[in-house]
C-alpha cells in the first residue's frame, strides 16, 4: 500500500488563501507506447476535472511510457476543506484503478 507524504508551509498564521498542491506518480504496467500512456493519463485527468474543481496536468515522466506523474492544484479559504478535498482526490485516483500508484505528495500553503 502506498502512502503519500505531507508538507505544510505556513507563510502567515492568519492567511486569507489556502493553496493545496499534489503529485501522484503511477506505474503503467501494460503500456507499450506513448499513445497507450496518453489514453490512461487523459482518462485520469478528465475524471479528476469532472469530480473536483481542480487544475490537473501531466507534470513529469512525459517520455517514459510506463510511468506518469500527474499534478493538481486547488485554492480556497479553509485549510481543513482543502486537506479533505486532497484526500478525496487521492482516494478517487486509487479507486479508478487505471494504474498502480507508486507515490504521492501533497503540500498545503497558507497565504
Protein Blocks (a to p, Z undefined) as FASTA:
>chain_A
ZZdddddddfbfbbcbdcdddddddddfklcbfklmmmmmmmmmmmmmmmpccddddfbh
kllmkbccdddddddfbfklmmmmmmmmmmmmmmnomaccfbdcdddddZZ
